Amino acid sequence: MALHEPFSQLSRAFARRLSPSIYSPIPSLRRNASTDSPTSPPATDQADLSGTSFFENSTVGDETTKKFDPIARSRARRQQLPRSRYQYRSPKYDKGPLHPHRPPPEWDPSSRLFVPGPFTNSRVEQTYETTIAPDILTLCYVHNPPGFKPPPRAERLRSWDDSSPYHKNRPLRGPRGGDVLRLLRKPISFRNIPKLEKITVHSHISDAVNGSAALHVGGMAIQAITNVRVETHKAKTNVPTWGVVAGKAYVSVTAELRGENMYHFFGKLVDIVMPRIKDWKGVRGSSGDSSGNITLGLDPHMVALFPEIEVNYDMYPPKMIPGCHITIQTSAQMDKDARLLLNALGIPFYGKYVN
């Protein structure tokens, strides 16, 4: 039995060798890019396959070429839909929060009020962002260690102790220590570091009652130093001493500065005008509205120190150059923080500080 097994395996091997296999390689019918390939067709077949391409054989007539006009096709496509209905147009003015078509914000390029830039930061803004803001955060930062629990706040309105029958159903009493309860500011963090928000330059021109020449000169001077178009205002009250009648004539001009114009004006005020004022102590420490806004005043000879007026001093009559009040509005909630910010930016203060 053992001798018959090798002969049977040998016979199967010879039969398998002589029989044709169904998995024999089939010659490939695809054309290779290289002519050196062993499976490439003969030279005669290559000559037949290397004829002109489809793009060379296809010809376009001159009439089809003349009719092809992509601009006309796009115009015809536009005319299919009415513009007034399917194309959005921002309204010229704000029609309220419930209006279906709200104007885009000013920072959106599609807004009518969009102004590109600024492309470079001013020196004051760059100094604030890189130096002053981190320093103020370091000075005013309050660190609470883990597990710290703030003390409970006292009641704003005190309740009655019911020691008398007349205390029943009575309104709550006010706090102790006076009628005014000052609000405590929130601790300064990286979210609410004090910064400049707006500068308002206001000038009251008393000579405008006698004629409009003084008003025009004052408006031109304020507009030159601020780079902002001024707004004129009429008198709201009567001043018999100056001959002012309420609502009759324009007597003052105002310019509001924000953004790049605000920083440029502040830089000129601190670096050019204030150092050249003779015998000037600085801004009073009591000049504030208890809400973080500081006001200072400049006389006419101080306004003449601005470079825009000094370079064209002959264009302005000396007696018509006006004085002005400058209100610097900050994001601080107390005059103490606003004074710290302005002092770091270069404005000196003197006298008793009133917070």
GILINUR-V689574 format. One record per pair of residues at least 24 apart in sequence whose C-alpha atoms are under 8 Angstrom apart, sorted by the first residue. I is the first residue (numbers start at 1). J is the second residue. D is the distance in whole Angstrom. If there is no record, write none. Layout:
I & J & D
I & J & D
//
This chain:
118 & 260 & 7
121 & 260 & 8
122 & 260 & 7
122 & 263 & 7
122 & 264 & 7
123 & 267 & 8
124 & 263 & 6
124 & 264 & 8
124 & 266 & 8
124 & 267 & 6
124 & 345 & 8
125 & 263 & 6
128 & 345 & 8
132 & 341 & 8
132 & 344 & 7
132 & 345 & 8
133 & 193 & 7
133 & 194 & 8
136 & 193 & 7
136 & 341 & 8
137 & 188 & 7
137 & 189 & 7
137 & 190 & 7
137 & 193 & 7
140 & 187 & 8
140 & 188 & 6
141 & 187 & 7
141 & 188 & 6
141 & 189 & 6
142 & 187 & 7
142 & 188 & 8
185 & 333 & 6
185 & 334 & 7
192 & 331 & 8
193 & 331 & 8
193 & 332 & 8
194 & 330 & 7
194 & 331 & 5
194 & 332 & 5
194 & 337 & 7
194 & 338 & 7
194 & 341 & 7
195 & 330 & 6
195 & 331 & 6
195 & 332 & 7
195 & 341 & 7
196 & 328 & 7
196 & 329 & 6
196 & 330 & 5
196 & 331 & 7
197 & 258 & 7
197 & 259 & 8
197 & 328 & 8
197 & 329 & 6
197 & 330 & 5
197 & 331 & 6
198 & 256 & 7
198 & 257 & 6
198 & 258 & 5
198 & 259 & 8
198 & 262 & 7
198 & 328 & 6
198 & 329 & 5
198 & 330 & 7
199 & 256 & 6
199 & 257 & 5
199 & 258 & 7
199 & 262 & 6
199 & 326 & 7
199 & 327 & 6
199 & 328 & 5
199 & 329 & 6
200 & 254 & 7
200 & 255 & 6
200 & 256 & 5
200 & 257 & 6
200 & 326 & 6
200 & 327 & 5
200 & 328 & 7
200 & 329 & 8
201 & 254 & 6
201 & 255 & 5
201 & 256 & 6
201 & 324 & 7
201 & 325 & 6
201 & 326 & 5
201 & 327 & 7
202 & 252 & 7
202 & 253 & 6
202 & 254 & 4
202 & 255 & 7
202 & 324 & 6
202 & 325 & 5
202 & 326 & 7
203 & 252 & 6
203 & 253 & 5
203 & 254 & 6
203 & 322 & 7
203 & 323 & 6
203 & 324 & 4
203 & 325 & 6
204 & 251 & 6
204 & 252 & 4
204 & 253 & 7
204 & 322 & 8
204 & 323 & 8
204 & 324 & 7
205 & 251 & 6
205 & 252 & 6
205 & 322 & 7
206 & 242 & 7
206 & 251 & 6
208 & 249 & 8
208 & 250 & 7
208 & 251 & 5
209 & 243 & 7
209 & 244 & 7
209 & 249 & 7
209 & 250 & 8
209 & 251 & 7
214 & 320 & 6
215 & 250 & 8
215 & 251 & 7
215 & 252 & 7
215 & 253 & 8
217 & 316 & 7
217 & 317 & 8
217 & 320 & 6
217 & 321 & 7
218 & 253 & 8
218 & 320 & 7
218 & 321 & 6
218 & 322 & 6
219 & 253 & 6
221 & 309 & 7
221 & 316 & 8
221 & 321 & 7
221 & 322 & 8
222 & 255 & 7
223 & 255 & 7
224 & 308 & 6
224 & 309 & 7
225 & 265 & 7
225 & 306 & 7
225 & 307 & 8
225 & 308 & 6
225 & 309 & 7
226 & 255 & 7
226 & 257 & 7
226 & 261 & 7
226 & 262 & 8
226 & 265 & 6
227 & 261 & 7
228 & 255 & 6
228 & 256 & 7
228 & 257 & 7
228 & 261 & 8
229 & 255 & 7
230 & 254 & 5
230 & 255 & 5
230 & 256 & 8
231 & 255 & 6
268 & 306 & 7
269 & 306 & 8
270 & 346 & 6
270 & 347 & 6
272 & 305 & 8
272 & 306 & 7
273 & 302 & 7
273 & 303 & 8
273 & 305 & 6
273 & 306 & 6
276 & 305 & 8
277 & 302 & 7
281 & 348 & 8
281 & 349 & 8
281 & 350 & 7
282 & 347 & 7
282 & 348 & 5
282 & 349 & 5
282 & 350 & 6
283 & 347 & 7
283 & 348 & 6
283 & 349 & 5
283 & 350 & 6
284 & 349 & 6
284 & 350 & 5
284 & 351 & 6
284 & 352 & 8
284 & 353 & 8
285 & 349 & 6
285 & 350 & 6
285 & 351 & 5
285 & 352 & 6
285 & 353 & 4
285 & 354 & 6
286 & 351 & 8
286 & 352 & 7
286 & 353 & 6
286 & 354 & 5
286 & 355 & 8
287 & 354 & 8
288 & 335 & 6
288 & 354 & 8
289 & 335 & 7
290 & 333 & 8
290 & 334 & 6
290 & 335 & 5
290 & 355 & 6
291 & 332 & 7
291 & 333 & 5
291 & 334 & 5
291 & 335 & 6
292 & 329 & 7
292 & 330 & 6
292 & 331 & 7
292 & 332 & 5
292 & 333 & 5
292 & 334 & 5
292 & 335 & 4
292 & 336 & 7
292 & 337 & 7
292 & 338 & 5
292 & 339 & 8
293 & 327 & 7
293 & 328 & 6
293 & 329 & 5
293 & 330 & 6
293 & 332 & 8
293 & 335 & 7
293 & 338 & 7
294 & 327 & 6
294 & 328 & 5
294 & 329 & 7
294 & 335 & 7
294 & 338 & 7
294 & 339 & 8
295 & 325 & 7
295 & 326 & 6
295 & 327 & 4
295 & 328 & 6
296 & 325 & 6
296 & 326 & 5
296 & 327 & 7
297 & 323 & 8
297 & 324 & 6
297 & 325 & 4
297 & 326 & 6
298 & 323 & 6
298 & 324 & 5
298 & 325 & 6
298 & 326 & 8
299 & 323 & 5
299 & 324 & 7
300 & 324 & 8
//
